[in-house]
Amino acid sequence: MNEREWVKSIVGDIEKALRSVNPNLRATDGKKLPYSNEILTYTGDEPTNHNLISYETDILIYELLNEQEWKPRIIVEAKIDSVTTHDAITYSQKAQTHKNVHPYLRYGILIGNRKHYPLPGRLFRHGQHFDFMASWQGFSANKDEWNGLTKILKSEYEASVKLEEIIFNSRSRTREHFTLLHRPLKLGD
């Protein structure tokens, strides 16, 4: 099984699991999402011509706002068997560039068919822009792996919503006020 086939085989189950959190959440594979918006010309102070540059995502989880509008919430990069140092650096950089355009976006990596191997150390060292990392022993998740991934995806959706609120409502008089932020490190077997 190649990566594209593997992703197609799991994306429907991911969407189904997330619908319990929000019935407007969807998951798809192979969708392109902009990571850059280059301004080419201005009229006065207003941009009048721009160039959107996109990367294809392995798994995009997005929220339907109405029949035509949607908002990206989570991207999951998918790899099978192993991850090289180059992969870790490249995907981490992709995460950062996507977050430059969508600052509330959450980003992670899922590695399938890892057999008995844990997450590789190179991901911890070079994956600084990942919000989460997970691996499965096979192409299908066992119960603990599935529960762990869906728990993470649900919490990442909630984090995306909260980040959006914090970032874009920071000047509102009715905004929620925060005096503390902590990003804990959670590890599991």
N, C-alpha and C positions, 0 to 999 in steps of 0.2 A: 504494500500500500504506500502511495506517495503522500506528501504533505497535503496537497490539494484534496485528494480523495478522503484523507483522514478528517480534515476540517469540515468538508461537506457532510461527513457521517456524524459529526457531533454538534453542529451548529443548531439544528432543530431542537435537540434536547436542552441545549443552553437557553434558547429562547423560551421554551416551555417552563423551565425552572424559574426564570426571571419574571414571568408573567404573574407569579404569585406576589411579587413585590409591587409591581406596577403593570396593569394590563396593557399599557401603551409601550412597553419595552419590546424591542425587536432585536434579532441577531441575524446577521448576514455575513456571507464570505465574499471576498474579492472586491469589495467596494473601495473606490478611490476617495480619499479624503485630503483636502488641501493642507499643506504644511507651510506654504508661503504665499503671500499676496504681494506681488511686485507692482508698485505704482509706476506707470510709464509716463503719464502726462497729467498736468493739472490745468484747470481753468480757474483762475484766481487762486483761492485756497483749497478748492475742492478737487479731489482726484477724479479724472474723467476717463482714464484708460488704465486698465490693470491687467495683470497676468497671474492667474491662479496656477500654482504648481502643486501636484498631488502625488502621494504615494498610494499604492494599492495596499489595503489592509487584509490580514488573514481573517480575523473575525472582528466585526464592528458591531457593538451593541449601542443602539440608539433609541431615543425616546420620540414617539410620535406626538406632536403638539396639536395637530389637526390633520385634515385630509392631505395637505400638501407640505406642511412644515415638519421638520424633524431636527433633533439635536443629538450630536454624537456624545456618548457618555463614557464608553470604555472601548479600548482596542486591546485585542489579545493577539500577540504574535505567536505563531505555532511552528514548532520544529519537531522533527522525529529523530529518535536515537541519540543524537548528541548536539552540542552547541560548541562552536569554535570560539576562540578569543575574538576573531574578526566578526562573527555573528553577534556576540555580546556587545561589542563596541558599536556596530552598525545599528542594531535594533535599539540600543539605548539612545543613540543620536537621533534616530527616527522619532522616538518617544518625545525627546526634547523639542524637536522642530514642530511636531504636531501640537504640543502643549503651548508653543509660542502663539499659534493661531487660535487654539481652543484651550484657554488657561484652566478650565474646569475639568478637562479630559483626564481620565485615569488610564493607565497603560501597564500592561503586564505581558508575561510570556508563559506559554504552556508547552512543555516538552512531553511528547508521547513516546511510548515504546522504550523507556529507559531501563527496562529489566529491573535489576535490584540496585541500580546506581542512584545516589541522591542527586540533588541539584549540584551542578559543577561549580567549583570555587570561582572560576572565571566570571560567572554571572554575578556573584557578589562583588567581585573586584571591579568589573567593567560595566555593570548594569545599574549605575547610579540613578538613572532616570526612570527605572521601572518602579511602579507602585506595588507590584506583586509578582511572584514567580511560583510556578507549580510544575510538578512532573508526575506522570503516570507510569506505572510499570509496563503497561501494555498500550494497545491502541484504544481500548475501552477502559474506563475508570472502574476500579473496584468501589465498593460502597463508601469507604473512608475517603478515597481520593475525590469521588464525586461530591460528597457532602462538604469536603474542604473547599473545593473550587466554587461550588454554588454559594457557600457562606461568604467567601472572599468577594465574588462578583456582586452579591447583594450589598455588602458593606461598601464596595467601591462605587456602586451607583449612588448610595446615600452620601458618600463623600463628594461625588461630583456635584450633586444638587446643592450641598452645603457650601462647597467652594464657589459655585456660581453665585449663590446668594451673597457670600462674603465679598467677592470681588466686584460684583456689579451693583450692589446696593450699599456700598461703603459710605456714601454721602447722604443716604436717606435718613431722615430724622426718626423714622419708625423701625430702623434696622435693629437686628439683634446685636447686642454688644458682647464682645468676647475679650477676656483679659488673660487667656491662657490657651496655648496650642501645644499639643504633644503628639508626635508621630511615633508611636511605639513600634518596636521590632517584635513580630510574632513569628515563631518558627514551629514547624510540626514535622512529624515523621511521615 
